[in-house]
Amino acid sequence: MRNSNNFSIFHSPKGTIIMKMLEVARFHYVHESYGLCGLLDSEEIPYHVENEYTLSVHPFLSNAVGGVIVKVPQSFEEQVKEVLKARSQSQLHLLRDDSQEADDRRGEGVLRYIARKLGF
């Protein structure tokens, strides 16, 4: 997890909350972040997805804006680490860019990816 230099501001009827956010992962495309977001939802961990709407409309701007960034409040850091440790990071597509497995998967078509995941 990377320490983010920014804060997120949440407005609610009870008042305004400012929280320090930690970057959990970056993805090139919005749909790649859905697995992690679903996992965080199931564990009731609040999160924020940056650049989601921009890249939904213009996916080829991914490199220009830094990709889709999933962040969680700093107070949930330990809980997120536990959840990610319990799950295989490769299942969530959280591969380091310099890993051999990431190199092997670059350029893989969507249909080929789905077939591989289904065991064909």
Secondary structure, DSSP 8 states (H G I E B T S, - for coil): -EEEEEEEEEEETTEEEEEEEEEEEEESSHHHHHHHHHHHHHTT---EEETHHHHHH-GGGHHHHT-EEEEEEGGGHHHHHHHHHHS-GGGGT---TTSHHHHHHTT--HHHHHHHHTT-
